[in-house]
């Protein structure tokens, strides 16, 4: 009965979404206060019902209820409890239910907490949110029902994809989905403001926390996903420009541009039309990502759906939502007032330049991702890989870093070029010093890593410059957030450049007792032994590692694992992390002559990539908390004035 209860909750939530949309439309059109007042409670109950449905799905997975088709196809009674729990969304139907659950909870949160918008704009926002939810409810109930029964029940399940049997599965998808849903909320705010002709600073201040939260969770999700692929797939890379990776990157790029634009609108009443347009673009990218991963047109560990009808359904939703939003934008853009103007040489001008460069990178990633798919549909097979993205997006990203360094050092509204140059002397000196030091130590490296290292140093100095001569204890949290987030970009960029320039790789057919050198390390294969895990068996290498000739030895144990449900062989890397980088080891297959394939990498400062990602998210969290706290303080002061 748990599955039937979850399905009933999903149907009731869908009915409430339709009711919420109708009441919002009638309330705004007729200016009926009583009808508009009923929209908030409906949104709250809808959120509770979606949570109940998701809880029911988790329950049938935890109970290994093999009479539910989704459980039989994606779980196994012998799976550890964590993978049963996270396996509830490690499939197509469950992941879409999680998406809708977060969407429902977000709508309920808007109804409970949002009090900065005028009534009509808030109700229009909740109506737009209901319209988005209604399409996905229809998708779940008519095309991807997660509670379909299997009769007779399967004796046991087929199991979860072994590559997804990792603690990261419990963290990575939910963070990305929270990010996607946060973008959908920003989109709903933009649609609501267009409907009521209320695009202004108040609308931007209401939307900003949602964009910040979405951006934080997207950053965490992308960072965690990158590290998961790095250590789980055993290929030694942290980003491969895979279409599914790009599906998460594109919304992040759009959300980053939107975040800067909405900040200008909220604090300086500028970029009104640009902010609304970016909200539409950001949601478009999240829908495109959902389409790519859930349509079946891609083959990936992340891509669950294989039914073309599902892809057509999502494509129809994308066309309806985005086409409708663009039509509304075109119809109402004339009512969006210009807002305050600013000079080209100003902080606003730098933010506009940043947004344009982000948009160009977004366009490159979008074209590089979709072009092979379109070509394949026309009978031409081709691949667009890292060389294309590195050579096209890489230089533009470095220009973006230069603007990012200059922007916080510029004044609002209007500034003078000479003063900007004087403020940039420190970052410029750091960049030039880094280039000289790298050239002296290495004799020269490839141009893009060289530029990246220098600009990372300059950005790091420029990031902390806004704190110069400030009382640090009185510095607002959102200023600290900006500083730490920009510093995180510098740290990540340095890690990427170091990984590209200084990584050493050794591929050997290793004999027992024979040492092999990679970077500063000597690695010796001592033997291979069988290991039994909770739901897998493995061959495990015993490696003895020394740094230099006299370093203290330590052990690493890479594995080649075999899973029986479903039958799959995976490579489990073993990684030694030190302050200056990581030693990365992977065990391959035997060659039949007593030797074993070993892949060894020395990756100097590669951990900076993910440390920077964590700093970026931390900066966003500080900014979010600081902004919300300041706005609450303003509300309290006004209430007691």
N, C-alpha and C positions, 0 to 999 in steps of 0.2 A: 504493500500500500504506500510505501514511501515514494516510489516513482510516480504513482498516480497523484499523490499529494503535490509533488513538485510540478507535475504537468498542469494540475488545476490552478496552482499559484501562478504559473506562467500565463495561462489563459486569462485569469482575473487581472493580472498586471497589464496585459495587452488591452483588455476592455477599459481599464482605467486610463491608459494612455490615450485611447480614442476619446473617452469622455473629457479628459484634460484638454485635449486639442480643441474639441468642440466648444467647451465652456470658455476657453481663452479667446477663441474667435468671436463668440457671441458677446462675451463681456466687453471686449474692446470695441466691437462694432456698435453695440447698443449703449456702451458706457453704463453697464449694469453693475453696480458695486456689489450686489449680493451674489451675482454669478462669479465675478472675479474673486471674491473672498473665498469661494469654494475650491478654487484651483489649487491653492497651497495644500490643504489637507489631502486632496487626491494625489498630488505629487508625492507626499510623504508616504501614504499607504502603498503607492506603486513601488517605491523603493523598498519597503519592507517585504512586499510579496516577491520581488526578484531575489532578495536575499534568502527568503524561504526556499525558493526554487533551487538556488545554488547550493544551499545547505542540504537539500534532499539529494542532489546529485553527488555531493561529497559523501553523504551517508551510504548510498548504494555502492560506491566505490570502496569505502572502508569496510563494508560488510561482504565484499566480493559477491554481490548479487548477480549471478551469471544469467538470470532471467531477463536482465536489461541488456539489450544488444550492445550498447556503447561500452559497458563494463566487460562483456565477453570479448569484444574486439580490441580492447585497450588496457586490460589488466590481467592479473593472474593471482590466484590465492596465495602463492608463495612469495609474492612481492613484499618487501619491507613496507611498513605502514606509511613512511614518508612518501613513497612513490605511488601508493594507493591514493593518498590524500592529494598530492600534486598532480597525479595522473588524471584527476577529474577534469583538469583543463589542458592536459597534454594531448589533446585530440581536437578535431574540428568542431564538433557540436559543443563540447564542454568549454572550449576557448571562447566560442561565440556567446554562450550563456554567461561566462564570466564578464565579457565585454558589456552585455546588457545589464548585468547586475551592478557593475560599477556605474553605468549610465543612470540606472534608476536611483542608486544611492546619491549620485551627484545632483539629480533633480530634487530629491528630498532635502539635501543640504541647502540648495538654493532657496527652497521654500521656507526653510527654518531660519536661516541666518541672514539672508540678503535683505538689508533695509536701507540701502543707499540710493536705490533707483526710485523714480516715481512709480506709482502703482501700475499704470498702463504698460510701461516698458518692462517691468518685472513679469507681468502676466504674459506679455508677448514673448518674453524669453522662455518662460515655462511652456508656452504653447509650442515654440520651436523645438524645445527639448523633447516634448511629447511626440512631435512629428518624426524626429530622428528615431526615437525609441520604437515607434509604431512599425516602421519599416523593418527594423531588426527583429521585433517580435514576430512579424509575419514570416520573416526568413527562417527563424527557429521553428515555429509551429508548423509551417507548411513544407519546408525544405530540409530542415536539419534538426528534427525532434530529438533531444538528448535522452528522452525517457521511453523510447520505443521498446516494447517488450519482445522477447525472444521465446518462441514456443516450439519445441520444448527447450528448457533451459540448457545451456551448454555445461558439460561436466567440469570444465575449467576454461579460463580465458586464454586468448592468444598472446597476451603479454604486452608490455609497453616497449616502444622502441628503446633499445639499450642505450643509445646515445642521449636519450632524454632521462635516463635513470641517474640523475645527478641532483644534489641539493640545489643547484642553481635553477632547476625547473620550478622549485617552489617560490623563487624570488623573481626571476627574469620576466616571465610573461605578465604577472600581475602589475609589475612596475610599468611595463610598456603600455598595458591597457589603461592604467590610471592616467598615463600621459596622453594617450589617444582620446580618452573621455574628457580630460581637462581641455583639450583643444576643441572638442565638440561643444563644451559649455561656452567657451569663448565665441565660437561660431553662433551659438544660440543667442548670446548677448548682442552680437553684431546684428543678427536678423531682427531681434526685438527692437533694437534702437533704430534700425531702418524703418520698421513698420510704424513706429510712433514718432519718427523724425526727431529723435532725441540723442543724436550722436554728439557727444561733448565730453568735457572732463569728468562729469559724474559717472557717465557710462564707462569711461576708461578706468576710473578708480574701482568700480565694481568688478570689471572684467580682469584687472591686473592680477589679483591673487590667484585666480584660476589658471591664467597663463603661466604664472610663476610656478605653481604647483605642477602643472603639466610638464613644463620644461625641466623641473627638478627630477621628476620620475622618469621622463624620457632619457635624461642624462644618466641616471642610475641604471636604467634598463639596458641602454646601449653599452655602457661601461661593463656591466656584469655579463652581458651577452658576448662581448668581445673577449673577456677573460675566459668565459666558459669555452668558447670555440678554440681559444689558444691552448688551454691545457687538456681539453677533452678530445679533440679531433686528432691530435698528435701530428699536426703538420707544421708546427713551429711559427705560424703567422698569427697576427692579432686582427687583421682586417684583409678581406680578399675581394671587396667590392662585389660580393655575391648579391643577386637581386633581392634576396630576403633581408640581407644586411642594409641594403639601400632603402628598403621599404620602411625601416625604422629611422634611418638617417634623414630622409627627406622631410618628414614632419618636424624633426628637431631643427633643421635649418630654417624652415618656415616659422616655427615657434620662436626661434631666436630673433629673427627679424621682427616678428610681431611684438615680442617682449620689449624691444627697444622703442618701437613705434608707439606702443600704448603708454610707455613711460613719458614720452614727449607730450602725448595728448593729455595725460592725467596731470602733469605738473606744469606744462607750458601752453596747453591748448593749441597744439599744432598737429599737423599730419592727420587730420580727421579722416579724409577719404582713404588715405594710404593705410590707416589702421584697419578700417572696415574691410578693405580689399585683402589685406594680409590675413585677416581672420578667415575669410573665405578660402584663400589659398592654403592655409595651414590645415583646415579641415579637409580640403580636397586631397592633400597629400596623405592624411591619415586614412581616408577612404581608398585612395589608390593603393596604399600599403595593405589594407585589409583585402582588397580585391586580388592583389598579387599573391598573397599568402593563402587565401581561402578559396581561390577560384579553381585550382587544379592546373593552372597553366605553367606552374613552376614545379620542378622536382627538387625538393630540399627536405632536410630533417625537420624544418619548421613548417613546411607546406603540407597541410593535412588533407584538404579536400581533393577528390579526384573526379567528381561528378560535374560535367560541364554545365548542367542546369543550375547548380549552385553558383557557379561563376557568373552565369547570365543574370541571376537574381541580384547578386551584389553589384554587377555592372549597371543594372537598371536602377538600383538605389542610388548609386553614385551619380548617374545622369539626372535623376529626379532632384536630389538634394543640391548638387552643385549647380545644375542648370537653373533650378528655381532660385537659388541664392544669387546667381549672377544676373538673372532677369530682374530680381528685386533690386539689386544694386544699381543696375542700369536705369531702372525706373525712378529710383529715389536719390541717386547720386546728386542730382541738381538741388536737392533740399539740404545736402550736407554742406554747411557753411565752411569757408576756408579756414577759419581760426586765425591765430596770430601768425604773422610772417617772421622770417629770420633771414639773416645774411648767409651767403654761401659759406663764408669762413666763420664758423661757429660750431658749438657742440652739436646742435641740431643738424647742421650740414654734414658733420662727420658721421652722425648716426644714419642719415640718409645714404651716404656713401657706403657705410657698412651694410645697410639693408639691400642696396643695389648689388653689391658684390655677393652677398649671401644668396640673392635671387639668381644671379648668374650661375653660381655653384649648384644651386638647386636645379636649375634648368639643365645643366650638364649631366648631373646625376640622373635626372628624370629621362632625358633622351638616351643616355647610355644604358639605362635599365630597360626601357620599353622598346628601343629599336630592334634588338634581337628577337623580341617576342613578335613584333609586327612583321619582321622579315620572315620568321618561321611560318607565320600564318599564310605567307605568300609563296611558300615552298623553298625559301633560301635559308640555309643554316649558317649562322655566323656567331661569333663570340666577341663580346666587348668586355675586356678584362682590365686588370690593374694598370697596364701601360697606358691605356686611353685615359683613365681617370687621373692617374698620376701626372700625366703631361698636360692635361687640360685644366683640371680643377686645382692641381697643386700650386702653380704660379699665382692663380687668382687668390687662393687661400693665404698665400704669403703677403700679397698686397693688402688683403683684409686685415692681417695681423698688424701691419704698419698703421692702418687707420685706427685699429683698436687701441694701439699704444697712444696715439695722438688725441683721440676723442676725449677721454676724461680730463686731459690737461687744458682743454679749450673752454672758453666762457660761453654761457648761453647767449643766444640772440645775435651777438656780434663780437668778433675778436679781430686781432691784428696779426698778420703773418709773422712779423718780426718777433713779437712776444711769444708766439707759439714755438718758433725755432729756439728761442732762448730757454723755454721750458723743456724742450726736447733734447737739450745738450747731454743730459745724463743718460737717457736711453740710447742716443746715438753713440755716445762714447762706449757704453756697454756692448753694443752691437759690434762696433769696430774692434774693440779689444778681444772679443770672443773670436771673431774671424782671424785676427792675427795669431791668437794663441793656438787655435785649431790648426792653422797652416804650419806654424812652427813645430808642433808636436807630431803631426801626421804627414806633412809634406803635401797636403791637399786631398780633398775628398770630392765626391760628386757635387754638382752645383746646388741642387735642391736641398740636400741635407746641410750643406754649408750655409746656405741662406737661412734655412730653418733654425739652425743653432744660434746664429747671430741675432735673428729677429726674436727668438725666444728669450735671449738674455735682455734685449732691449725692452721687450714687453714686460718682463719681470720687474725691471726697474721702473718703467712707466706705471705699472699696476699699483705699486706702493707709493708712488709720488703724491697722490691725493692726500696721503696721511701726513705729509711733510708740514711741520710747524703747526699741527693740530693738537688740541688736547685730546689724547687718545681715549680717555675715559668718557669724554662727552661726544665723541664721534658717533653719529647715528649707526644703528645696526645695518641699515640698508647700504650705507657707504662702505662699511666693512664687507658686506656681501659682495658689492661690486669689485672691491679690491681683491678679495679671495678668489672670486670666479675668474677674473682676468688673469690672476696669478696661476690658477689651475690650467688655463689655456696655455700659458707659457711653459708650465711644467710638462704637460702632455706633448706639446710641440717638440720640446727638447728630447723627450723619450722617443718620439717617432723618428726624429732626425738621427739619434744615436743608433736606434735599431737598424735604420736603413744604411748608415755609413759604416758601422763598426761590427756588425754581427759576423761571427765566424761559424762555419758549418763543416762538419766532418761526417761523411758517410762511409762506413767500413763494414766488411765481413769479418766480424771479430772472433778470434779464438780465445779460449779460456786461458787466462794468465798473461795475455799480451796487452801491454798498455797502449793507449791511443791518445793523441794530444788534440785538444781543441781550446783555442784561446790560451788562458793561463793555466788550464787544468790538464791533468793526466788521468785518464779513465781506464780502469782495468776490469774486464769481465771475469768474475770469479766462478760463475756457474749459473745454471738454469734449474729451477725447481718448480714443482706444481703447487698451486695454492687454491684453496676452496673458499669461496665467499658465500654470502647469504643466498644468492640466486645465480651464481656464476662460478665457473672454474677458470683458472688462468695458469699460464707459464710465466714465471717471474724471474727476471734477471737480478743477480747480485752484483752490483757494481761498486768497486772501491775507487774513490775519487781523492786526489790530492791537488792542492793548488801549489804549483811550483815544485821544486825538488824536495823541500823540507816541510811542506805544509802538513797539518794534522789531517789524517785520513778520515773520511766519512763515507757512509753508504747511501746508495740510491737504488730503488727497486722498480724500474719500469715493468709493465706487464702487457701481455697479449691475452685478453680475456675472451672467453666463450660464453655466450648466453644461449640457453636452450629455448626460451620463450620470449620472442621468436628467435630462431637460430641466427646468431650474429656474432661476428668476431670484431672486437674493438681494440684499439691501442690506447693504453693508459700511460701517459707520460709520467716521468718522475722529474721533479724540478727542485733545484737547490737555489734558494734566493739569498743573495748577499746585498750589501749596501750599494755595490757598484754594478749589479746586474744579476742575471740568472743563468745557471747551467741547466739546459733542457735536454732530456734524454728520452729516446723512444726505442723500444724493442721491436724488431721486425721478425721475419720468418727465417727458419734455418735453410741452409743451402744444400743440405744432404752430405756435406763433407766435414761436418763437425764445427761449422762456423755459423754465426748468427748475425743477421743484419742489425746494425746499431746506427741510429742517427743522433748526432750530438751537435748541439748549438751552444755557443757562448754569446749572450745577448747583453751587452753593456747598457745599463740604465733603462732597460725596457720597462721596468716597473713604474717609471715615471709616467708612462701612458695612462695607467689606471689610477695612480696617485693623483694625477692631474684631474681625471674624471671625478674622483671623489671630492677634490677641492672645488671643482665647478659646482657640483651639487650642494656642497656645504655653503658656498657663497650664495647660491640661490635660496637655500633654506633660511640663512640669516637675513637676506633681503626680504623674504616673505614675512618672516616673523616681525622684523622691524617695521615694515609698512603696515601690517595689520595692527600692531601695537600702537603706532602713531595715530592711525585713523580712529581707533577706539578711544584714545585719549582725547582727540578732538571732539568726538561725539559726547563724551562725558563732560568736557568743559562746556560745550554748548547746552547740555541738559541742565547744568547747575548754574549757568550764567543768569 
